[in-house]
Amino acid sequence: MAEYSQTSRYYNVDTEFDLPQMNLLNTNYSYDTATVLASESGRLDLVSLRMYNTPVNWWIIAQFNSIINPETAVAGTVLKIPRL
């Protein structure tokens, strides 16, 4: 627990808590591979639409492939697609 001075607004705040550890990268998920098409370049939502039939799971593909900026997924990029 962090020690704050009595004048700090955090003085009586409990700073120890547990957060659920959700890390898709350190799991044993089975996955398929997909190649980004030219029409999907920089658009993981379109890859998600093709693979999962919904564009909303683009963030799962990004996290599973350690992609911070979706625009780096250019045509020809091979992605690991986890099975949901």
N, CA, C and O atoms as a Tinker XYZ file with bonds, in Angstrom:
   336  protein
     1  N      0.843000   -1.172000    0.000000    73     2
     2  CA     0.000000    0.000000    0.000000    64     1     3
     3  C      0.888000    1.234000    0.000000    63     2     4     5
     4  O      1.873000    1.306000    0.734000    81     3
     5  N      0.535000    2.180000   -0.813000    73     3     6
     6  CA     1.307000    3.410000   -0.895000    64     5     7
     7  C      1.036000    4.275000    0.322000    63     6     8     9
     8  O     -0.068000    4.289000    0.866000    81     7
     9  N      2.047000    4.980000    0.726000    73     7    10
    10  CA     1.920000    5.879000    1.870000    64     9    11
    11  C      1.794000    7.308000    1.360000    63    10    12    13
    12  O      2.687000    7.809000    0.676000    81    11
    13  N      0.690000    7.959000    1.690000    73    11    14
    14  CA     0.455000    9.338000    1.305000    64    13    15
    15  C      0.439000   10.200000    2.557000    63    14    16    17
    16  O      0.082000    9.733000    3.638000    81    15
    17  N      0.825000   11.452000    2.406000    73    15    18
    18  CA     0.795000   12.361000    3.548000    64    17    19
    19  C     -0.657000   12.660000    3.911000    63    18    20    21
    20  O     -1.561000   12.450000    3.103000    81    19
    21  N     -0.872000   13.146000    5.116000    73    19    22
    22  CA    -2.221000   13.418000    5.586000    64    21    23
    23  C     -2.888000   14.544000    4.812000    63    22    24    25
    24  O     -4.111000   14.672000    4.853000    81    23
    25  N     -2.130000   15.348000    4.121000    73    23    26
    26  CA    -2.713000   16.438000    3.340000    64    25    27
    27  C     -3.105000   15.994000    1.928000    63    26    28    29
    28  O     -3.729000   16.755000    1.189000    81    27
    29  N     -2.745000   14.779000    1.558000    73    27    30
    30  CA    -3.064000   14.273000    0.229000    64    29    31
    31  C     -4.525000   13.835000    0.169000    63    30    32    33
    32  O     -5.071000   13.322000    1.146000    81    31
    33  N     -5.146000   14.043000   -0.981000    73    31    34
    34  CA    -6.522000   13.582000   -1.136000    64    33    35
    35  C     -6.611000   12.060000   -1.200000    63    34    36    37
    36  O     -7.705000   11.501000   -1.120000    81    35
    37  N     -5.486000   11.395000   -1.343000    73    35    38
    38  CA    -5.446000    9.933000   -1.410000    64    37    39
    39  C     -5.095000    9.294000   -0.061000    63    38    40    41
    40  O     -4.875000    8.085000    0.004000    81    39
    41  N     -5.038000   10.082000    1.008000    73    39    42
    42  CA    -4.576000    9.591000    2.305000    64    41    43
    43  C     -5.365000    8.384000    2.797000    63    42    44    45
    44  O     -4.753000    7.403000    3.220000    81    43
    45  N     -6.670000    8.411000    2.762000    73    43    46
    46  CA    -7.486000    7.313000    3.277000    64    45    47
    47  C     -8.024000    6.404000    2.187000    63    46    48    49
    48  O     -8.949000    5.631000    2.434000    81    47
    49  N     -7.470000    6.478000    0.995000    73    47    50
    50  CA    -7.954000    5.670000   -0.116000    64    49    51
    51  C     -7.198000    4.344000   -0.148000    63    50    52    53
    52  O     -5.968000    4.314000   -0.117000    81    51
    53  N     -7.952000    3.258000   -0.209000    73    51    54
    54  CA    -7.340000    1.940000   -0.324000    64    53    55
    55  C     -6.794000    1.782000   -1.732000    63    54    56    57
    56  O     -7.556000    1.830000   -2.698000    81    55
    57  N     -5.506000    1.597000   -1.863000    73    55    58
    58  CA    -4.884000    1.538000   -3.192000    64    57    59
    59  C     -4.569000    0.123000   -3.627000    63    58    60    61
    60  O     -3.972000   -0.074000   -4.685000    81    59
    61  N     -4.952000   -0.861000   -2.842000    73    59    62
    62  CA    -4.708000   -2.245000   -3.228000    64    61    63
    63  C     -6.009000   -2.876000   -3.683000    63    62    64    65
    64  O     -6.983000   -2.921000   -2.933000    81    63
    65  N     -6.022000   -3.362000   -4.910000    73    63    66
    66  CA    -7.200000   -4.030000   -5.446000    64    65    67
    67  C     -6.746000   -4.971000   -6.545000    63    66    68    69
    68  O     -5.664000   -4.819000   -7.111000    81    67
    69  N     -7.583000   -5.933000   -6.832000    73    67    70
    70  CA    -7.282000   -6.913000   -7.863000    64    69    71
    71  C     -8.094000   -6.609000   -9.107000    63    70    72    73
    72  O     -9.286000   -6.309000   -9.033000    81    71
    73  N     -7.433000   -6.692000  -10.250000    73    71    74
    74  CA    -8.118000   -6.566000  -11.521000    64    73    75
    75  C     -8.069000   -7.912000  -12.223000    63    74    76    77
    76  O     -7.069000   -8.623000  -12.122000    81    75
    77  N     -9.133000   -8.274000  -12.934000    73    75    78
    78  CA    -9.078000   -9.539000  -13.672000    64    77    79
    79  C     -8.002000   -9.480000  -14.742000    63    78    80    81
    80  O     -7.859000   -8.474000  -15.436000    81    79
    81  N     -7.265000  -10.536000  -14.870000    73    79    82
    82  CA    -6.184000  -10.597000  -15.850000    64    81    83
    83  C     -6.712000  -11.187000  -17.144000    63    82    84    85
    84  O     -6.819000  -12.406000  -17.278000    81    83
    85  N     -7.043000  -10.325000  -18.097000    73    83    86
    86  CA    -7.519000  -10.798000  -19.400000    64    85    87
    87  C     -6.435000  -10.507000  -20.413000    63    86    88    89
    88  O     -6.309000   -9.380000  -20.891000    81    87
    89  N     -5.672000  -11.495000  -20.734000    73    87    90
    90  CA    -4.621000  -11.320000  -21.719000    64    89    91
    91  C     -4.752000  -12.430000  -22.739000    63    90    92    93
    92  O     -4.373000  -13.572000  -22.478000    81    91
    93  N     -5.287000  -12.097000  -23.895000    73    91    94
    94  CA    -5.501000  -13.097000  -24.936000    64    93    95
    95  C     -4.188000  -13.652000  -25.473000    63    94    96    97
    96  O     -4.166000  -14.729000  -26.068000    81    95
    97  N     -3.100000  -12.924000  -25.267000    73    95    98
    98  CA    -1.833000  -13.354000  -25.843000    64    97    99
    99  C     -1.203000  -14.504000  -25.068000    63    98   100   101
   100  O     -0.403000  -15.255000  -25.625000    81    99
   101  N     -1.547000  -14.652000  -23.799000    73    99   102
   102  CA    -0.936000  -15.686000  -22.969000    64   101   103
   103  C     -1.874000  -16.854000  -22.713000    63   102   104   105
   104  O     -1.778000  -17.511000  -21.676000    81   103
   105  N     -2.770000  -17.115000  -23.636000    73   103   106
   106  CA    -3.706000  -18.218000  -23.465000    64   105   107
   107  C     -3.429000  -19.295000  -24.509000    63   106   108   109
   108  O     -2.595000  -19.118000  -25.397000    81   107
   109  N     -4.118000  -20.374000  -24.393000    73   107   110
   110  CA    -3.935000  -21.482000  -25.324000    64   109   111
   111  C     -5.072000  -21.549000  -26.343000    63   110   112   113
   112  O     -5.574000  -22.629000  -26.652000    81   111
   113  N     -5.468000  -20.400000  -26.857000    73   111   114
   114  CA    -6.517000  -20.369000  -27.861000    64   113   115
   115  C     -6.050000  -21.035000  -29.138000    63   114   116   117
   116  O     -4.890000  -20.911000  -29.532000    81   115
   117  N     -6.962000  -21.741000  -29.779000    73   115   118
   118  CA    -6.667000  -22.216000  -31.120000    64   117   119
   119  C     -7.057000  -21.101000  -32.076000    63   118   120   121
   120  O     -7.965000  -20.319000  -31.797000    81   119
   121  N     -6.375000  -21.037000  -33.185000    73   119   122
   122  CA    -6.643000  -19.946000  -34.100000    64   121   123
   123  C     -6.470000  -20.384000  -35.541000    63   122   124   125
   124  O     -5.797000  -21.369000  -35.844000    81   123
   125  N     -7.099000  -19.620000  -36.413000    73   123   126
   126  CA    -6.931000  -19.760000  -37.847000    64   125   127
   127  C     -6.031000  -18.619000  -38.300000    63   126   128   129
   128  O     -5.750000  -17.702000  -37.529000    81   127
   129  N     -5.590000  -18.673000  -39.520000    73   127   130
   130  CA    -4.851000  -17.549000  -40.076000    64   129   131
   131  C     -5.644000  -16.948000  -41.214000    63   130   132   133
   132  O     -6.393000  -17.640000  -41.904000    81   131
   133  N     -5.473000  -15.666000  -41.402000    73   131   134
   134  CA    -6.132000  -14.954000  -42.498000    64   133   135
   135  C     -5.149000  -13.938000  -43.045000    63   134   136   137
   136  O     -4.339000  -13.384000  -42.303000    81   135
   137  N     -5.222000  -13.701000  -44.320000    73   135   138
   138  CA    -4.386000  -12.698000  -44.967000    64   137   139
   139  C     -5.251000  -11.476000  -45.248000    63   138   140   141
   140  O     -6.357000  -11.596000  -45.775000    81   139
   141  N     -4.737000  -10.296000  -44.890000    73   139   142
   142  CA    -5.471000   -9.062000  -45.139000    64   141   143
   143  C     -5.546000   -8.832000  -46.641000    63   142   144   145
   144  O     -4.526000   -8.820000  -47.330000    81   143
   145  N     -6.762000   -8.651000  -47.142000    73   143   146
   146  CA    -6.976000   -8.403000  -48.561000    64   145   147
   147  C     -6.702000   -6.934000  -48.869000    63   146   148   149
   148  O     -6.706000   -6.096000  -47.968000    81   147
   149  N     -6.466000   -6.626000  -50.135000    73   147   150
   150  CA    -6.179000   -5.249000  -50.534000    64   149   151
   151  C     -7.331000   -4.323000  -50.159000    63   150   152   153
   152  O     -7.098000   -3.180000  -49.764000    81   151
   153  N     -8.559000   -4.796000  -50.276000    73   151   154
   154  CA    -9.722000   -3.963000  -49.950000    64   153   155
   155  C     -9.874000   -3.750000  -48.443000    63   154   156   157
   156  O    -10.618000   -2.862000  -48.026000    81   155
   157  N     -9.180000   -4.552000  -47.613000    73   155   158
   158  CA    -9.268000   -4.463000  -46.155000    64   157   159
   159  C     -8.058000   -3.769000  -45.538000    63   158   160   161
   160  O     -7.961000   -3.691000  -44.313000    81   159
   161  N     -7.159000   -3.278000  -46.332000    73   159   162
   162  CA    -5.914000   -2.696000  -45.843000    64   161   163
   163  C     -6.181000   -1.619000  -44.794000    63   162   164   165
   164  O     -6.875000   -0.638000  -45.065000    81   163
   165  N     -5.633000   -1.805000  -43.608000    73   163   166
   166  CA    -5.821000   -0.853000  -42.523000    64   165   167
   167  C     -7.193000   -0.894000  -41.886000    63   166   168   169
   168  O     -7.530000    0.002000  -41.112000    81   167
   169  N     -7.994000   -1.899000  -42.182000    73   167   170
   170  CA    -9.363000   -1.981000  -41.671000    64   169   171
   171  C     -9.611000   -3.341000  -41.024000    63   170   172   173
   172  O    -10.132000   -4.256000  -41.662000    81   171
   173  N     -9.238000   -3.462000  -39.766000    73   171   174
   174  CA    -9.469000   -4.721000  -39.073000    64   173   175
   175  C    -10.950000   -5.009000  -38.877000    63   174   176   177
   176  O    -11.338000   -6.161000  -38.680000    81   175
   177  N    -11.778000   -3.970000  -38.928000    73   175   178
   178  CA   -13.217000   -4.217000  -38.827000    64   177   179
   179  C    -13.721000   -5.010000  -40.028000    63   178   180   181
   180  O    -14.652000   -5.805000  -39.896000    81   179
   181  N    -13.111000   -4.801000  -41.206000    73   179   182
   182  CA   -13.502000   -5.564000  -42.380000    64   181   183
   183  C    -13.003000   -7.006000  -42.301000    63   182   184   185
   184  O    -13.672000   -7.930000  -42.765000    81   183
   185  N    -11.822000   -7.188000  -41.710000    73   183   186
   186  CA   -11.318000   -8.549000  -41.491000    64   185   187
   187  C    -12.238000   -9.272000  -40.509000    63   186   188   189
   188  O    -12.569000  -10.441000  -40.707000    81   187
   189  N    -12.647000   -8.577000  -39.456000    73   187   190
   190  CA   -13.572000   -9.153000  -38.487000    64   189   191
   191  C    -14.903000   -9.504000  -39.138000    63   190   192   193
   192  O    -15.487000  -10.546000  -38.837000    81   191
   193  N    -15.380000   -8.654000  -40.016000    73   191   194
   194  CA   -16.631000   -8.930000  -40.717000    64   193   195
   195  C    -16.515000  -10.203000  -41.550000    63   194   196   197
   196  O    -17.432000  -11.024000  -41.574000    81   195
   197  N    -15.389000  -10.362000  -42.227000    73   195   198
   198  CA   -15.192000  -11.553000  -43.067000    64   197   199
   199  C    -15.043000  -12.812000  -42.215000    63   198   200   201
   200  O    -15.589000  -13.859000  -42.563000    81   199
   201  N    -14.317000  -12.722000  -41.111000    73   199   202
   202  CA   -14.015000  -13.914000  -40.320000    64   201   203
   203  C    -15.103000  -14.256000  -39.295000    63   202   204   205
   204  O    -15.386000  -15.430000  -39.055000    81   203
   205  N    -15.708000  -13.234000  -38.696000    73   203   206
   206  CA   -16.685000  -13.464000  -37.626000    64   205   207
   207  C    -18.112000  -13.072000  -38.002000    63   206   208   209
   208  O    -19.024000  -13.227000  -37.190000    81   207
   209  N    -18.318000  -12.573000  -39.201000    73   207   210
   210  CA   -19.626000  -12.087000  -39.643000    64   209   211
   211  C    -20.125000  -10.891000  -38.835000    63   210   212   213
   212  O    -21.326000  -10.624000  -38.809000    81   211
   213  N    -19.237000  -10.185000  -38.190000    73   211   214
   214  CA   -19.560000   -8.949000  -37.482000    64   213   215
   215  C    -18.293000   -8.093000  -37.410000    63   214   216   217
   216  O    -17.209000   -8.626000  -37.174000    81   215
   217  N    -18.407000   -6.785000  -37.606000    73   215   218
   218  CA   -17.229000   -5.931000  -37.560000    64   217   219
   219  C    -16.796000   -5.560000  -36.149000    63   218   220   221
   220  O    -15.709000   -5.007000  -35.979000    81   219
   221  N    -17.599000   -5.840000  -35.137000    73   219   222
   222  CA   -17.314000   -5.357000  -33.787000    64   221   223
   223  C    -16.174000   -6.097000  -33.081000    63   222   224   225
   224  O    -15.682000   -5.623000  -32.057000    81   223
   225  N    -15.753000   -7.228000  -33.600000    73   223   226
   226  CA   -14.681000   -7.997000  -32.944000    64   225   227
   227  C    -13.295000   -7.667000  -33.483000    63   226   228   229
   228  O    -12.364000   -8.454000  -33.314000    81   227
   229  N    -13.148000   -6.518000  -34.128000    73   227   230
   230  CA   -11.843000   -6.134000  -34.682000    64   229   231
   231  C    -10.790000   -6.024000  -33.582000    63   230   232   233
   232  O     -9.617000   -6.324000  -33.809000    81   231
   233  N    -11.204000   -5.597000  -32.396000    73   231   234
   234  CA   -10.255000   -5.395000  -31.304000    64   233   235
   235  C     -9.670000   -6.721000  -30.815000    63   234   236   237
   236  O     -8.545000   -6.746000  -30.316000    81   235
   237  N    -10.405000   -7.809000  -30.947000    73   235   238
   238  CA    -9.887000   -9.124000  -30.558000    64   237   239
   239  C     -8.743000   -9.515000  -31.490000    63   238   240   241
   240  O     -7.715000  -10.027000  -31.045000    81   239
   241  N     -8.930000   -9.270000  -32.779000    73   239   242
   242  CA    -7.878000   -9.556000  -33.760000    64   241   243
   243  C     -6.668000   -8.684000  -33.470000    63   242   244   245
   244  O     -5.533000   -9.157000  -33.518000    81   243
   245  N     -6.905000   -7.410000  -33.170000    73   243   246
   246  CA    -5.794000   -6.495000  -32.886000    64   245   247
   247  C     -5.018000   -6.945000  -31.653000    63   246   248   249
   248  O     -3.788000   -6.990000  -31.685000    81   247
   249  N     -5.712000   -7.275000  -30.574000    73   247   250
   250  CA    -5.028000   -7.683000  -29.348000    64   249   251
   251  C     -4.308000   -9.009000  -29.536000    63   250   252   253
   252  O     -3.184000   -9.171000  -29.059000    81   251
   253  N     -4.924000   -9.949000  -30.212000    73   251   254
   254  CA    -4.325000  -11.264000  -30.409000    64   253   255
   255  C     -3.050000  -11.195000  -31.240000    63   254   256   257
   256  O     -2.154000  -12.026000  -31.086000    81   255
   257  N     -2.972000  -10.191000  -32.131000    73   255   258
   258  CA    -1.804000  -10.032000  -32.989000    64   257   259
   259  C     -0.879000   -8.905000  -32.537000    63   258   260   261
   260  O      0.030000   -8.520000  -33.272000    81   259
   261  N     -1.101000   -8.375000  -31.338000    73   259   262
   262  CA    -0.299000   -7.277000  -30.775000    64   261   263
   263  C     -0.254000   -6.069000  -31.702000    63   262   264   265
   264  O      0.799000   -5.461000  -31.893000    81   263
   265  N     -1.394000   -5.729000  -32.272000    73   263   266
   266  CA    -1.479000   -4.582000  -33.176000    64   265   267
   267  C     -2.006000   -3.394000  -32.392000    63   266   268   269
   268  O     -3.109000   -3.437000  -31.847000    81   267
   269  N     -1.215000   -2.337000  -32.338000    73   267   270
   270  CA    -1.624000   -1.119000  -31.655000    64   269   271
   271  C     -2.341000   -0.184000  -32.622000    63   270   272   273
   272  O     -3.374000    0.395000  -32.287000    81   271
   273  N     -1.795000   -0.045000  -33.802000    73   271   274
   274  CA    -2.382000    0.822000  -34.826000    64   273   275
   275  C     -2.945000   -0.054000  -35.942000    63   274   276   277
   276  O     -2.172000   -0.673000  -36.673000    81   275
   277  N     -4.266000   -0.123000  -36.096000    73   275   278
   278  CA    -4.862000   -0.994000  -37.117000    64   277   279
   279  C     -4.409000   -0.668000  -38.536000    63   278   280   281
   280  O     -4.482000   -1.524000  -39.418000    81   279
   281  N     -3.944000    0.556000  -38.769000    73   279   282
   282  CA    -3.502000    0.922000  -40.112000    64   281   283
   283  C     -2.224000    0.190000  -40.526000    63   282   284   285
   284  O     -1.856000    0.211000  -41.700000    81   283
   285  N     -1.550000   -0.450000  -39.585000    73   283   286
   286  CA    -0.342000   -1.202000  -39.926000    64   285   287
   287  C     -0.672000   -2.550000  -40.555000    63   286   288   289
   288  O      0.215000   -3.218000  -41.086000    81   287
   289  N     -1.927000   -2.952000  -40.500000    73   287   290
   290  CA    -2.344000   -4.215000  -41.120000    64   289   291
   291  C     -2.633000   -3.957000  -42.592000    63   290   292   293
   292  O     -3.786000   -3.809000  -42.997000    81   291
   293  N     -1.572000   -3.906000  -43.383000    73   291   294
   294  CA    -1.707000   -3.616000  -44.807000    64   293   295
   295  C     -1.980000   -4.907000  -45.572000    63   294   296   297
   296  O     -1.863000   -6.001000  -45.020000    81   295
   297  N     -2.339000   -4.774000  -46.823000    73   295   298
   298  CA    -2.633000   -5.935000  -47.666000    64   297   299
   299  C     -1.460000   -6.908000  -47.640000    63   298   300   301
   300  O     -0.303000   -6.506000  -47.768000    81   299
   301  N     -1.765000   -8.166000  -47.476000    73   299   302
   302  CA    -0.739000   -9.203000  -47.434000    64   301   303
   303  C     -0.311000   -9.586000  -46.035000    63   302   304   305
   304  O      0.380000  -10.590000  -45.861000    81   303
   305  N     -0.706000   -8.804000  -45.016000    73   303   306
   306  CA    -0.366000   -9.128000  -43.628000    64   305   307
   307  C     -1.093000  -10.409000  -43.218000    63   306   308   309
   308  O     -2.305000  -10.527000  -43.404000    81   307
   309  N     -0.359000  -11.357000  -42.666000    73   307   310
   310  CA    -0.962000  -12.604000  -42.193000    64   309   311
   311  C     -1.314000  -12.413000  -40.715000    63   310   312   313
   312  O     -0.454000  -12.097000  -39.893000    81   311
   313  N     -2.587000  -12.612000  -40.399000    73   311   314
   314  CA    -3.079000  -12.435000  -39.032000    64   313   315
   315  C     -3.504000  -13.769000  -38.431000    63   314   316   317
   316  O     -3.992000  -14.658000  -39.130000    81   315
   317  N     -3.310000  -13.888000  -37.129000    73   315   318
   318  CA    -3.852000  -15.023000  -36.396000    64   317   319
   319  C     -5.241000  -14.627000  -35.930000    63   318   320   321
   320  O     -5.412000  -13.589000  -35.291000    81   319
   321  N     -6.229000  -15.446000  -36.245000    73   319   322
   322  CA    -7.622000  -15.166000  -35.901000    64   321   323
   323  C     -8.078000  -16.192000  -34.876000    63   322   324   325
   324  O     -8.262000  -17.360000  -35.217000    81   323
   325  N     -8.270000  -15.769000  -33.600000    73   323   326
   326  CA    -8.697000  -16.744000  -32.587000    64   325   327
   327  C    -10.110000  -17.220000  -32.852000    63   326   328   329
   328  O    -10.962000  -16.466000  -33.324000    81   327
   329  N    -10.345000  -18.483000  -32.541000    73   327   330
   330  CA   -11.701000  -19.027000  -32.662000    64   329   331
   331  C    -12.481000  -18.621000  -31.438000    63   330   332   333
   332  O    -12.031000  -18.820000  -30.309000    81   331
   333  N    -13.642000  -18.055000  -31.655000    73   331   334
   334  CA   -14.482000  -17.593000  -30.536000    64   333   335
   335  C    -15.494000  -18.636000  -30.136000    63   334   336
   336  O    -16.279000  -18.414000  -29.214000    81   335
